[in-house]
Amino acid sequence: MYLNCHSCFSLNYGIMQIDELLAYASGLGIRTMALTDINNTSGCLDFLRLAHKHRIQPVVGVDFRNGNQQLYVCLAKSNEGFRQINEFLSEHKISKKDFPAEAPALPDCYIIYPWQRKVTRFLKPNEFIGIRPEDITHYRLYEKKYTSRQHVMLSSASFRNKKDFNTHRLLRAIYNNALLSKLPTTEHGKQTDMFYTLQHWADVYADIPKAATNASDILKHCHVSFTFNDRTSKNKKYFTGSAEDDIALLKTLANDGLLSRYTAPPQNVIDRFNTEMQTIIELRFTAYFLINWDIIQYASHKGYFYIGRGSGANSLIAYCLQITDVDPIELDLYFERFINPSRKNPPDFDIDFSHTDRDDIRQYIFNKYEGHAALVGSYSTFERKSSIRQIGKVFGLPDEDIENLQSEWVDKSKLDHYGTLVLKYAEHIAGLPNQLSVHACGILISELPITCYTALELMPVGFVSTQFSMLEAEDVGLYKFDILSQRGLGHIKDAVSLVKTNKGQDIDIHRIQDFKEDERIRQMLMVGDTIGCFYVESPAMRQLMRKLEVQDYLGLVAASSVIRPGVASSGMMRQYILRYRYQEEREKAHPVLKEIMPETFGVMVYQEDVIKVAHIYAGLTLEEADVMRRGMSGKFRSRVEFQQVREKFFSNCKAKGYPVEDSAEIWRQIESFAGYSFAKGHSASYAVESYQSLYLRAYHPIEFITGVLNNFGGFYTTEFYLHEAKMLGATIELPCINNSDNLARLTGTTIYMGFCMIKDLEQGTIKAILDARQAGGPFFNLNDIINRVPISLEQLRILIRIKALRFTGKTSKELLWDAHMVLSKTKKTAPRKELFKLAPEPTTLPPLEYTMYEDAHDEMQILGFPFTNPFALLKQNYKGLVYAKELLEHLGKVVYLVGYYVNIKRVTTIHGDTMYFGSFIDERGHLFDTVHFPQSINRYPFTGKGCYIIKGTVIEDFNVPSVDVSNMLRINWGFAE
């Protein structure tokens, strides 16, 4: 009888998760029901997948509404009907248009118009008039007039109880940005829109038996069916059009690539190649490999830099197809982590492109597979703090009260009535989907039209997305292609181009084997000289490399995974360092684990190690081990499949006679880091890209740092990368109207800061300057600028204050005086062509005072940081200090340092306290690291950017020094901030 049920995927309207809704309905004895979320099919696949567990026959459809006005409910008779609904819904989601008053022809659907819509035309056989309980009295008055109509009971079901209804009203108030007390009744549902027993509805509709009979008949005739979790791929079946042609093409391409990668392939490589090829063909993954190859071919044709990473780097075939530059033979990467006979779902390639190139790659895919491609959706959910803020706002609470409620230490016993309600209902909506979003990188390419599975939404990124997430996609057999973007590739691409422009040299950035053997790069790795280099530039990574004394590719591969938070939190990062450096520590390893992972001395470092331990130590199958690995993070952990694998892990260990404490400890290690570790091939891919960056930094440092600047940095700020450029020998110039471009411009060893670094300088102004300079050459003076560039006084003032007109030979104060004289009554200049360049009339001014502090003040306001040496701005000269390079000489001693703030990292201790790790540069320009334990940071907190006087004890960890801070104070500049 339930034709109109809403889950939480009726966004900002429904309350119940899919499983909750089904469980509650089943408890009421409901055996057939329709999920019809509002303008949404996000929950349909999960509803179909889970319904039979609750002994419910599922029906799916959509409740179409404009705003909160119900237009019609459409129910799918079949899979074709579901596709028709998705097509119609997608059309209006993509165009952002309202739905029409009447539904289009949807022959494989039932269409139900609510009684209030007053549809008077002749109804088609698949159309009905829905009568809600509140319509029954009105219906009786006009019964004779409507006896020929097709009537059906339309009892909406959204809530279990009054608490659900109250929560619903809060969601509607949040959505409408309205106070709860001011929320119109037309913007929310009715309190009677609840789940009741079937007997209740039989009594309510007793006088209209035909309505109940029609409802039952409709539900009986609806049947949408998908196969779930049978590992049958619904992805694009063929790349060429047939399996035979796909196999032939893949073999040809791979064989050509094998000879390119290995001039004379040894037998072990040939054997591995043949084994992989046979597995790929048997599991019907040829199209998946060829589609990825095709994407790479397009990227190469366009000159785009890319890197294939993830577990796909474990494949020799992928290496031969140029999808990845990681040689799996060199690293002993086993193919089974990527593909094994137990794995029926397609493998997962991760391909990174520069952030400037990824959209074109995605457009290529969407054009080639039009109607079959979509981004993978995701759900933004209400989190605790945001829920408290949103509910507090609709109750009308002041910000101060809301912030108090958000505190983890709020005293609930002292809350008033509204404070109690806010926390109560915030808990109720936490975890509910708030809005649809997109997966960071996933794209689906399906064999059937993508609307066979989902409706589509046009997202702000400019591409359509599914209305369900990666998990629902995988359940139904759709597996994503990961097309990612990162700035590291942009650094490399731009640096290579700058070397060509600035030095006339061509660089083959794919000479990875040469880079691995380069002595200069080896020395840089050992000392952590890696600022700007992708993935190896953070303070933590540079410290780790120094602790490990990384000297080669294999060491960097391990470090790239050891640094991940999971390995650190499991306590195994320190164990790995100890065993890496000291032979005696290796003897302490668990004998079974040491045998399984000899390369990492019995320490789980990579995701493969989790699978190895589960398979060899605990006796799980490879498929079960992979389920366990995937289940260690995210939503999958709650799945029945994961719980079953967990139980089997411990039962197998018990059967093998392992001590309970050993098995529990190994499980703890697995659980603590499996979801936050890398596949070995993934780490290797990052290491390859790091070597490319390291080569450029080693031999073309200024071009490299300019590339980093023009891709808007990495771990650090623009200010720090400019500092690093100085340390590498570059001359840094403030923006200049005659020499700067929008991005940083390199001339020889001089870097002119780009106009984009100037806060509040409008893009229109930048374009006008560059266009005028392109058309008429350099500017001569202020009048020349005013005559050629349409610019407001305010924009001109910004440029003058940052000394972008210093080529005129005048001071900023003199230029400001002249600009105000000319433009004080003009909103914007009106450029005009002049036959002759006239010299400006000289202005006689009294002597104008000038200090470097004024320049620094302007720089901080306009750039966000002082271009002037920050140490020169201090009120006094601090003497008797220790410098960064001298710290090891003062080990265990209390020292004083003055450091300019670079960055901090906040962490939480095992006791829940807050501590920080800091990075500073000293007056000589060198970095040093600080540790701020809770007691210290509570008494001496960070109070903003600037120079700090720091007192602390020099400590070391594996010969890497840092300062345990006991006292710290920010030093005031020599001017008012």
Disulfide bonds with the S-S distance in Angstrom:
none
